């Protein structure tokens, strides 16, 4: 796979002529925009495109990878929304930050856009799920949430990826909401959610102890708010946790 060419847009030299190595390799169930997103992401993570580096123009990316302008715009839009690049009016697009290596080490680069969209959807839903859980949880629900939390905390202490326990915790909260639709929604995106959990936790357990402790603390905060029947705190704690989980995936700093 050829690297995206680093082009000086102030240089009048025309964009390089594409060759076979520059074409995107079509993969089933992956949109062209996601594949292009992944190839640009790989170069940001690897340092080929460094922080503050200017990306080639849309036309140059189109020519290099033999894709249409809408595909390029969609890939750049998603990279911008994910905080990885920024568009400067009248100047072009620049690398905003470098994500951790684990972002492409623990999943395929062209899956990252989908995983982040999955997390975005969860952020919109699970805060309300936790609020309702604080109001409606039965003793059996509380026990299920606590059990999943203990397994997850044990895995984190051993620096193991507790994917099943993490998903189980969030599923138990959804079940405690008393609304079967929330449970069905979470199960519907289970595959993507578990992949996102695997990436996030793999990065976390390979990072600092402060990061590991913070992840455990965020889950415990959610549980304690539900246990205390504090619906506002439960919703805010869940929203904060998911926001931080997404940030840990896309931010390079290992102790944030």
C-alpha positions, 0 to 999 in steps of 0.5 A: 500500500503506497503512502499518501504523498506529502505534497507542498501545495505552494509548489506549482509542480503538478500532482503526481501521476497515480499508479496501481500501488496508489489505488485503494484496495476494495474490502467488503463492507468497507466504504471507500471513505472509510478506507481512505480515512484509514490510510490517512490515519495510518500515516498520522499514527506512524508519523509519516504525516506529523502533527501540524503537517499540511495534507495534500489538496483534495484534487491531489488525494483524488489523483493519488488514490483514484477516488472521487471528490465526494469520497475524499471530502467524506473521509476528511470530514470524518477525520476532522469530526474525530479531531484528527485533522483541522481545516483552515479556511483558505489554507487547507487541512492540517494534522491536529494530533497524533493518536496512539499506535494502538488505534491501528495496532488493535484493529484495522485502520479502515474500521476506526471510523466505524468504531468511533461512530459507534461510540458517538451513538452510545454517547447519545443513548447510554447517559439516559440509560444510566439515569433510568437505571438509577430510578428503576434498578432492582436489587438483582439489577444492582447485583449484576452491575456490581458483579460485572464491575468487580470482574472488570476491576480485577482484569484492570488490576492484572492489566488484562483486557476485560472486554466481556466484563466491560460490555457486561457492565454496560449491558447490565446498566441497560437491563436495569433501565427497565426498557428492553429497547435500550437492551436491544439497541446495545446488543444490535451494536455489540460487535462494534462495541466489543471491538471498540472496548478491545482497542480502548482497553488494550491502549489503557492496560499498556499505558500508565497506572494512572490511566488504568485507575481512572478507567476503573474509577469511571465505571465505579462512579457510574455504579455508585450513582445508580446505587445511590439512586442519583439519576442525574449523577448516573447520567453525567457519569456515564456520559463522561466515561464514554466521552473519556473512552473515546478521547483515550482512543484518539489521543496520543498521551498515555496518562490523560 
